[in-house]
Amino acid sequence: MAESCALHQRSFAPSGLHYVSAAHGGWGVVRIAALVPESHQLFVCPFACGRHGALGGAVNGIKDRISYLFISEADIVSGDFEQMIIDSVDELFEALEKKPKVLFIFTSCLDDLLGTDHEPILAELSEKYRDVKFRHCTMNPIKQDTPLPPGVTCNINMFSLLEKSGIKRKMVNVMGSNVSYSEESDLKKILGKYGYTVSNISDYKTFEDFQNMSTAELNIVASPIALRAAQMLEKKLGIPYIKAYVNYMPELIENFYKELSDKLGIDFSDDIKEYKEQAEKKIKEVSDIVGDYPVAVDYQAVLKPYSLALMLVRNGFNVKMIASDGIAEHEKPALEALTQESPDILLENHLGHDAVKFEHEGNMHLCIGFDCGYMTASQKVVNIIEDEGMFGYYGIVRLMELMKDAYNSDADVNEIISKAGLII
C-alpha cells in the first residue's frame, strides 16, 4: 500500500516540462462553441495561437465558422487594441454572406496579461448590431488549473444565450455531453415512457430551436465542465439541476435514477430493473471473456477513470494501469478504494516528461482509450473519447461490447488517432 501511495505522489508531482503525445486532444473550445447553431467565432490573438484554432476548425469541418484578427506587438502597445476588435467585427460582418446570430470573441493568454475590459466592447457591439448576441470567451491554457478554465467559461457563455420563457415542456436537458444519446439509451426510453424528451445542444440546427432548452423542467449535468453553466441557468431561468457525471457503476446509476425520481415526482424503481440486470449480466460476460488479460484505463477516454477501474477490479478484470495527469475531487473516494483493494495498479502520468521514453511500449494491454494504446503500442484498443454517447446502464453495456470487440480483434492505434482528428 505504501508503494502505491508513493507511486501516486511521484506520478502527479508538479513539473515544468510536459510531454504531449500525438494521442492527446479531444473536444477543444473551438469545437465546443461551434455546437451553438448559427454562431461564428472571431479569434483575437497572435499568429501562433491562431494556428491551433485553424487546425482544429479544418480537422472538424467548421473552418468556415472561424475568423481571425491577428495582433502584433505594435498593436498591443499602440493602445488601439480594443478599437481594433470593434473595427474587425465591422469588416467580418461585411465579408460574411450571412450575419451570425451569435459571435464568440475568443482571446488568448496574452489578453489575460493585458487585462482588457471586454464589457464595454461587447456593449458597443451589442448596441450597433442588435440582432446579434456577443460573448467573450478565452483560449488560455494558463487558467487550465483554476476554477474557471476555458472549457467551463465556454459552456457558461454558450448556455447564457438561453432566454427566459413562460413555456414549460416535459423535457430534460443533458449538459456536458457534446453529442446526443442513442435512442436505445435507458435514459431516453424510461423518460419517454412518461412523455418526456431528452434534449442536447447538438440536437439543434437553428438558434431559434436551441432556445427550446430554456423550457426544460430539469438539467442533468453529465460532466463537471457544465456544472457552472447549470448553476447559472438555475439562477437565471429557474431550471433545477442534478449532477450525474458519467460513470459505469450500476449502483451509482441506480442512485441517479432515485434522485431523478425525486426531482420529477415519478418512481422509476421498477423501470430500471431490467436495464440494471442487463448491465450486470454484460459485465460478467465480458469479464469471463477477457479473464486475466491486463487492462489499462485512460482519463481521456472516460471522465472517471478511477471509478471505472474500481468497477472493473470488483468484477474480476485485471486492471494494471491508469493513465491520468491528476485526480479530480469527485474521484478521490474511488482512488482510496483502489488503494485498499488493488494497490499494485500503476498510476501513470502520460503528460509527465518521462513519458517520452515510452517505458510501457510492448507491454500489451486491453486499452480503454487510445492514449494508453499509444503509450503501450497495444493492438487491443477501445476507441472512445470523453465518454462520447455514454450514459446510464446503456453506457455500461456499450462499453462492455467495445471491450469485447477490442479484445477479440487487433487495431492500428495510429490509424485510430488519425481518424479522431485530435488537435493539441
Secondary structure, 3 states (H helix, E strand, C coil): CHHHHHHHHHHCCCCCCECCCCCCCCCCHHHHHCCCCCEEEEEEECHHHHHHHHHHHHHCCCHHHEEEEECCHHHHHHCCHHHHHHHHHHHHHHHCCCCCCEEEEEEEHHHHHHCCCHHHHHHHHHHHCCCCEEEEEEECHHHCCCCCCHHHHHHHHHHCCCCCCCCCCCEEEEECCCCCCCCCCHHHHHHHHCCCEEECHHHCCCHHHHHHHHHCCEEEECCHHHHHHHHHHHHHHCCCEEECCCCCCHHHHHHHHHHHHHHHCCCCHHHHHHHHHHHHHHHHHHHHHHCCCEEEEECCCCCCHHHHHHHHHHCCCEEEEEECCCCCHHHHHHHHHHHHHCCCCEEECCCEHHHHHCCCCCCCCEEECHHHHHHHCCCEEECCCCCCCCCHHHHHHHHHHHHHHHHHCCCCHHHHHHHHCCCC
